[in-house]
Amino acid sequence: MSFKSFSLVIFGGDGDLALRKIFPAIYYRIKDKQISAGNQVLAVSRTEMDTDTFMALVVSHLQKHIENLDAEALEIFTSMISFISADLTKAEDYVPIKKALEEAALSQTLFYYSTPSSLFGTISRLLHANSILNDSSKVILEKPLGLDLNSFEEINTELSRYFAEPQMYRIDHYLGKETVQNLMVLRFANHLFELAWNAQNIDNVQITVAESIGVEKRKEFYDACGALKDMVQNHLLQLLCLVAMEPPATLTADNVRDEKLKVLKSLRTYNPGNVRKWTVKGQYARGEVADQQVNSYQEDIGSYDSSTETFVALRTYIDNWRWAGVPFYLRTGKRLEKRYSEIVINFKRVPHNVFPAGPKIDRNKLIIRLQPEEHIELVQMAKTPGPGGYRYEPVSLKLDFIDSFDRRFPEAYERLLMDVVRGNQTLFMRADEVRASWKWIHSITDSWNKTSQEVVLYKSGSKGPGDKVMEPGDEWYESKNGHDAKKVSKFFGT
């Protein structure tokens, strides 16, 4: 796909996401020669400051997280960026934005909505009212797209008045991770795995996204949202889709998204009869994380009657030919023992053990680690060296990006930003995907409400109460510690 010059307008340009992810992504793409001088970045926020003050803020954040900033790349980076103070609800405050874009006169304009979704419609309407939008405009939308199906439909209807579907890029940064890309190659470029990728060979699939931090600065949002809507509706379901989807005819955006949509429509829904058995929701209590005493969720938000879940574990099934009867386990939570995200494919045990004197043969496992480091690991049984009969133990074949490649890997936002510039929507969610995921989430929340399912307290620093959803004989795979944190940061960022 061709690279066209661009103006990038970041609404919420001095916010946490922009400072931690978007601006570092731009810097690194400049350093790696993918973005050149002559493009434009406009940071827009209601904060009163000038461009010099804003640039000092941005550069200070870069210096905190990036060692040895490249002088040439930094010069290009700072030359591209301007700051505009604006109240996004006032039409007249869009006039300076229009003027700056017209003066640059670049090939395409990208609008990054790094704001609450409640502002998406207002921003779009006022961009249109000021004649800033055109056929080359693209809009990048951060999660959450609403808090339920109805609010998503309201937001999407409003956006659709001003942007066609090919202009909308609904971002899920998990899809930009290197290991997630490798999952596609692993599945569809290796005959060995594709032959075994079905209910005849796979016992269960586990997807874990664990965080060791609490709600931090997101108290008000999180208490209205909870772990299910904040994490499962987007990140975990998108990972599930990539594991479970059929091979697309091609890797064009719509072919890939068509296959993901089929998975979402095949997910078994919840009802009052199965929701207590197949789901658990928890809330963190006081405890200890990384040798530090931490407060409970209710203490963190200053509300002692909140029933918002900070942990959720689910068992679900995909009712199609390939996955019939295979449980998919999802879990995510805050203030857990450690931070990591991974997918574990548990293959079935051998049907007959020809080594009866030995221990029970463990399952083969394919472990796809997404963070903090990224690697792919195949666990198989092998003979323990030495005399004394057939003793065996699990041994890992491992593709470790840090050990294998002596260079830094682009973060997800870098890849996704370049995909927007190039017009590649493969790693972005289509409206019907988001709609299908919200419908499935609604079956859970509706069943919780009908059964008055309570929140289970779990100790901060624990693994959470996820065991309750497992089928008899199944258990969660508990990840081992990976590389040193400083080494991980060097390769994958923070």
C-alpha positions in Angstrom: 0.0 0.0 0.0 1.3 3.5 -0.9 2.4 6.0 1.7 0.7 9.4 1.4 1.7 12.5 3.3 -0.6 13.2 6.3 -1.8 15.6 8.9 -2.6 13.9 12.2 -4.9 15.7 14.6 -4.9 14.2 18.1 -7.9 15.3 20.2 -6.9 14.8 23.8 -3.3 15.5 22.7 -1.9 16.1 26.2 -3.6 13.1 27.7 -2.0 10.0 29.2 -2.5 7.8 26.0 -1.0 10.5 23.7 2.0 11.0 25.9 2.7 7.3 26.7 1.8 5.7 23.4 1.0 8.0 20.4 3.9 10.4 20.5 6.5 7.7 21.2 5.1 5.8 18.3 5.5 8.8 16.0 9.1 9.3 17.3 10.1 5.7 16.6 8.6 5.7 13.1 10.6 8.8 12.4 13.8 7.2 13.8 13.2 4.1 11.6 12.7 6.3 8.5 9.0 5.4 8.0 7.8 8.9 8.7 9.7 11.8 7.2 9.8 15.6 7.6 7.0 17.4 6.0 4.1 15.6 7.7 2.1 17.4 10.3 0.9 16.6 13.9 -1.6 18.8 15.6 -2.2 18.1 19.3 -5.5 19.6 20.5 -6.6 20.0 24.1 -8.6 22.4 26.2 -5.4 23.0 28.3 -4.1 26.5 28.0 -0.5 26.4 26.8 1.7 27.3 23.8 3.5 24.9 21.4 6.9 25.4 23.1 5.5 24.5 26.5 3.7 21.5 25.1 6.8 20.2 23.3 8.8 20.4 26.5 6.1 18.2 28.1 6.2 15.7 25.3 10.0 15.5 25.2 10.2 15.1 28.9 8.0 12.0 28.6 10.1 10.6 25.8 13.2 11.1 27.9 11.6 9.2 30.8 11.0 6.1 28.7 13.5 6.1 25.8 17.2 5.9 26.4 19.5 8.0 24.1 17.1 9.9 22.0 18.3 10.3 18.5 19.1 14.0 17.8 18.1 13.9 14.1 14.9 12.0 14.7 14.0 14.3 17.6 14.6 17.4 15.4 12.2 16.1 12.8 9.7 15.1 15.5 9.6 18.5 17.1 9.4 20.3 13.8 6.2 18.4 12.9 4.2 19.1 16.0 2.0 22.1 16.9 -0.4 22.6 19.8 -3.8 24.1 19.6 -5.9 24.9 22.7 -9.6 24.3 22.0 -12.9 23.5 23.7 -14.0 20.6 21.7 -17.7 21.5 22.3 -17.4 24.9 20.7 -17.6 25.3 16.9 -15.5 28.5 16.8 -12.5 26.6 18.4 -12.2 24.4 15.3 -11.3 27.4 13.1 -7.5 27.3 14.1 -7.5 23.6 13.3 -9.0 24.2 9.9 -6.5 27.0 9.2 -3.5 24.8 10.1 -4.6 21.9 8.0 -5.3 24.2 5.0 -1.8 25.7 5.3 -0.2 22.3 5.3 -2.3 21.0 2.4 -1.2 17.4 2.8 -2.7 14.3 1.1 -4.8 13.0 3.9 -6.0 14.0 7.4 -6.1 11.5 10.3 -8.3 12.4 13.3 -7.3 10.5 16.5 -10.1 10.6 19.0 -8.1 10.1 22.2 -11.1 11.3 24.3 -14.1 9.8 26.1 -16.4 8.2 23.6 -19.2 10.6 24.7 -17.4 13.3 22.7 -17.0 11.3 19.5 -20.3 12.6 18.0 -19.7 16.2 19.0 -16.2 16.3 17.6 -17.4 14.7 14.3 -20.3 17.1 14.0 -18.2 20.2 14.6 -15.5 19.0 12.2 -18.2 18.7 9.5 -19.8 22.0 10.4 -16.4 23.7 9.9 -16.0 21.9 6.5 -12.8 20.2 7.7 -13.8 16.7 6.7 -13.4 15.3 3.1 -13.2 11.9 1.4 -9.5 11.4 2.4 -10.3 11.9 6.1 -9.8 9.0 8.5 -10.8 8.7 12.1 -9.1 6.6 14.7 -11.3 5.5 17.6 -10.1 4.3 21.0 -12.1 1.9 23.2 -14.5 1.7 24.8 -17.0 2.3 22.0 -19.9 2.8 24.4 -20.7 0.9 27.6 -23.3 -1.4 26.1 -25.0 -2.3 22.8 -27.4 0.7 22.9 -24.7 3.3 23.6 -22.4 1.7 20.9 -25.3 2.0 18.4 -25.8 5.7 19.3 -22.1 6.5 18.9 -21.8 4.5 15.7 -24.9 6.1 14.2 -23.5 9.6 14.9 -20.1 8.8 13.5 -21.7 7.2 10.4 -23.2 10.5 9.5 -19.8 11.9 8.8 -17.5 8.9 8.1 -18.0 5.9 5.8 -17.0 2.5 7.2 -13.7 2.5 5.2 -12.7 5.7 6.9 -13.2 4.4 10.5 -10.3 2.7 12.4 -11.5 1.2 15.6 -8.3 0.4 17.4 -7.5 -2.5 19.7 -3.8 -2.3 20.4 -3.5 -6.0 21.2 -4.0 -6.8 17.5 -0.8 -4.8 16.8 1.5 -6.9 19.0 4.2 -8.8 17.2 3.2 -12.2 18.7 -0.4 -11.7 17.6 0.8 -11.2 14.1 2.9 -14.4 14.5 -0.2 -16.3 15.6 -1.6 -15.8 12.1 1.6 -17.0 10.5 1.8 -19.9 13.0 -1.7 -21.1 12.1 -1.9 -20.5 8.4 1.7 -21.0 7.2 2.4 -24.3 9.1 0.5 -27.4 8.0 1.5 -29.2 11.2 -0.6 -26.8 13.4 -3.5 -26.3 11.1 -4.1 -30.1 11.0 -4.3 -30.2 14.8 -6.3 -26.9 15.3 -9.6 -28.4 16.1 -11.8 -30.2 18.7 -10.3 -33.6 17.8 -6.9 -32.5 19.1 -7.3 -29.5 21.4 -8.7 -30.0 24.9 -9.1 -26.4 26.0 -8.0 -22.8 25.2 -7.0 -20.3 27.9 -6.7 -16.6 27.4 -5.3 -14.5 30.4 -4.8 -10.8 30.7 -3.5 -10.1 34.2 -2.6 -6.7 35.7 -0.8 -6.1 38.9 -1.9 -2.4 39.2 -5.2 -1.1 40.6 -7.6 1.3 38.9 -5.1 4.2 39.2 -6.4 7.3 37.5 -9.4 5.7 35.9 -11.6 5.5 39.0 -14.8 7.1 37.7 -14.7 5.4 34.3 -13.8 2.0 35.7 -16.5 2.0 38.4 -19.1 2.6 35.6 -17.5 -0.1 33.4 -15.8 -3.0 35.2 -13.5 -5.7 33.9 -16.0 -7.4 31.6 -16.7 -4.3 29.5 -13.2 -2.8 29.8 -11.2 -5.8 28.8 -13.3 -8.8 27.7 -15.5 -7.0 25.2 -12.5 -6.0 23.1 -9.0 -7.3 23.9 -9.9 -10.9 25.0 -12.6 -11.4 22.4 -10.3 -10.2 19.6 -7.7 -12.7 20.8 -10.3 -15.5 20.9 -11.3 -14.6 17.4 -7.8 -14.9 16.0 -7.3 -18.3 17.7 -10.7 -19.7 16.6 -11.3 -18.2 13.1 -11.2 -20.2 9.9 -8.5 -19.4 7.4 -9.5 -16.4 5.4 -9.4 -16.6 1.6 -6.9 -13.7 1.6 -5.5 -11.4 4.2 -7.5 -8.4 3.0 -9.2 -6.5 5.8 -12.8 -7.6 5.0 -11.9 -11.3 4.5 -10.1 -11.4 7.9 -12.9 -9.5 9.6 -15.6 -11.7 8.0 -14.0 -14.8 9.6 -13.7 -13.1 13.0 -17.4 -12.1 12.8 -18.4 -15.8 12.2 -16.6 -16.7 15.5 -18.4 -14.0 17.5 -21.8 -15.1 16.1 -21.0 -18.7 17.0 -20.2 -18.0 20.7 -22.6 -19.7 23.0 -24.6 -17.1 24.9 -25.3 -17.0 28.7 -28.6 -17.4 30.5 -29.7 -17.6 34.1 -29.3 -21.3 34.0 -25.5 -21.4 33.2 -24.1 -18.0 34.2 -23.3 -18.9 37.8 -21.5 -22.0 36.7 -19.6 -20.5 33.7 -18.7 -17.0 35.1 -17.2 -15.5 38.2 -16.7 -11.9 39.0 -14.4 -10.6 41.7 -13.3 -7.4 43.4 -9.8 -6.9 44.9 -9.5 -6.6 48.6 -6.4 -5.4 50.6 -3.3 -7.4 50.1 0.4 -7.3 49.0 1.7 -6.7 45.5 5.5 -6.6 44.8 6.2 -6.5 48.6 4.0 -3.4 48.9 0.8 -3.3 51.0 -2.1 -2.1 48.8 -5.7 -1.0 49.5 -8.9 -2.6 48.5 -10.8 -1.4 45.4 -13.4 0.3 47.5 -10.7 2.2 49.4 -9.1 3.1 46.1 -12.2 4.7 44.6 -13.6 6.1 47.9 -16.9 4.2 47.6 -17.7 1.4 50.1 -20.8 0.1 48.4 -19.5 -0.5 44.9 -20.2 -3.9 43.4 -18.1 -3.3 40.2 -16.0 -6.3 39.2 -12.2 -5.8 38.9 -11.8 -9.5 37.9 -13.8 -11.7 35.6 -13.3 -15.3 34.5 -15.5 -17.0 31.9 -16.0 -20.4 30.4 -17.5 -20.3 26.9 -18.0 -22.5 23.8 -17.9 -21.9 20.1 -20.8 -23.8 18.5 -19.4 -24.7 15.2 -17.8 -27.8 13.5 -14.2 -27.0 14.3 -14.6 -26.2 18.0 -17.7 -28.2 19.2 -17.3 -29.0 22.9 -14.0 -27.3 23.5 -14.1 -24.9 26.5 -12.5 -21.5 26.0 -11.5 -20.0 29.3 -11.1 -16.2 29.6 -9.9 -14.3 32.6 -8.7 -10.8 33.3 -8.3 -8.7 36.5 -6.5 -6.0 38.4 -4.2 -6.2 41.4 -3.3 -9.8 40.6 0.0 -11.5 41.4 1.8 -10.2 38.3 1.3 -8.5 35.0 1.2 -10.8 32.0 -1.0 -11.7 29.0 -0.9 -15.0 27.2 -2.9 -17.6 25.2 -2.4 -21.2 26.1 -3.6 -24.0 23.7 -3.9 -27.2 25.7 -3.8 -30.2 23.4 -5.4 -33.5 24.4 -3.4 -36.2 26.2 -2.3 -39.3 24.3 -5.1 -41.8 24.3 -2.9 -44.6 25.9 0.2 -44.3 28.1 2.8 -46.9 26.9 5.0 -45.9 29.9 2.8 -47.2 32.8 5.7 -47.0 35.3 6.1 -43.3 34.7 3.9 -40.3 35.9 0.9 -39.1 34.1 1.8 -37.7 30.7 1.2 -34.0 30.7 -0.6 -32.3 27.8 1.3 -30.6 25.0 0.9 -26.9 25.2 1.3 -24.0 22.8 1.9 -20.9 24.9 1.7 -17.5 23.1 3.0 -14.8 25.5 1.9 -11.3 24.6 3.3 -9.2 27.5 5.5 -8.1 29.2 7.8 -10.0 26.8 6.6 -11.7 23.7 7.4 -15.3 22.8 5.9 -18.5 21.5 6.6 -21.8 23.3 5.7 -25.4 22.5 5.8 -27.7 25.5 6.2 -31.3 24.7 7.3 -34.4 26.6 10.9 -35.7 26.3 13.0 -38.4 27.9 15.0 -37.2 30.9 18.7 -38.0 30.0 20.4 -40.8 31.7 20.0 -44.5 32.5 17.2 -46.0 34.5 14.3 -46.5 32.1 11.9 -44.1 30.4 11.7 -41.1 32.7 10.2 -38.1 31.0 9.4 -34.4 31.6 8.0 -31.4 29.8 10.5 -29.6 27.6 9.9 -26.4 25.7 10.7 -25.4 22.2 10.8 -21.6 22.3 10.8 -18.7 19.9 11.9 -15.9 22.1 12.2 -12.5 20.4 14.6 -11.1 23.0 17.0 -14.0 22.8 16.6 -14.5 19.0 16.9 -10.9 17.8 19.3 -8.2 19.0 17.1 -5.3 18.2 14.1 -3.4 19.4 10.6 -4.4 18.2 8.0 -1.8 17.2 5.2 -1.4 19.7 1.6 -2.1 18.7 0.7 1.6 18.3 3.6 2.1 15.9 2.3 -0.6 13.6 -1.3 0.4 13.9 -0.5 4.1 13.2 1.3 3.2 10.0 -1.6 0.9 9.0 -3.9 3.9 9.2 -1.6 6.0 7.1 -1.5 3.3 4.5 -5.2 2.6 4.6 -4.9 -1.0 5.9 -7.9 -1.9 8.1 -7.0 -5.5 8.7 -6.1 -5.0 12.4 -9.0 -2.7 13.1 -12.5 -3.7 14.2 -15.5 -3.3 11.8 -18.8 -2.1 13.2 -20.5 -5.5 12.9 -17.7 -7.1 15.0 -18.2 -4.6 17.8 -22.0 -5.0 17.6 -21.7 -8.8 17.8 -19.3 -8.6 20.8 -21.7 -6.2 22.7 -24.6 -8.6 22.1 -22.6 -11.4 23.6 -21.5 -9.3 26.5 -25.2 -8.3 27.1 -26.1 -12.0 27.6 -23.6 -12.0 30.5 -24.7 -8.8 32.2 -28.4 -9.5 31.7 -27.9 -13.0 33.3 -25.9 -11.5 36.2 -28.7 -9.0 36.8 -31.5 -11.7 36.6 -29.6 -14.0 39.1 -28.3 -11.2 41.3 -24.8 -12.8 41.0 -22.6 -11.4 43.7 -19.0 -10.2 43.5 -16.4 -12.4 45.1 -13.6 -10.7 47.1 -10.1 -11.8 46.3 -6.9 -10.8 48.0 -4.6 -8.3 46.1 -1.5 -10.1 44.9 -3.4 -13.4 44.4 -4.3 -15.2 41.2 -8.0 -14.3 41.6 -11.0 -16.6 41.9 -10.9 -18.0 38.3 -10.9 -21.7 39.3 -14.7 -21.7 39.8 -15.4 -21.7 36.0 -13.2 -24.7 35.1 -14.6 -28.0 33.8 -13.7 -31.0 36.1 -10.1 -31.9 35.5 -9.1 -28.6 34.0 -6.9 -26.0 35.7 -5.4 -22.7 34.7 -1.8 -22.7 33.4 0.1 -20.3 35.6 2.7 -18.5 33.7 6.4 -18.5 34.8 8.4 -15.4 35.2 10.1 -14.2 32.0 13.0 -11.8 31.3 14.2 -9.0 33.6 11.9 -6.0 33.3 14.7 -3.7 32.1 15.5 -6.1 29.3 11.9 -6.4 28.3 11.5 -2.6 28.3 14.5 -2.2 25.9 12.9 -4.5 23.3 9.1 -3.9 23.7 8.7 -0.6 25.6 6.7 -0.1 28.8 
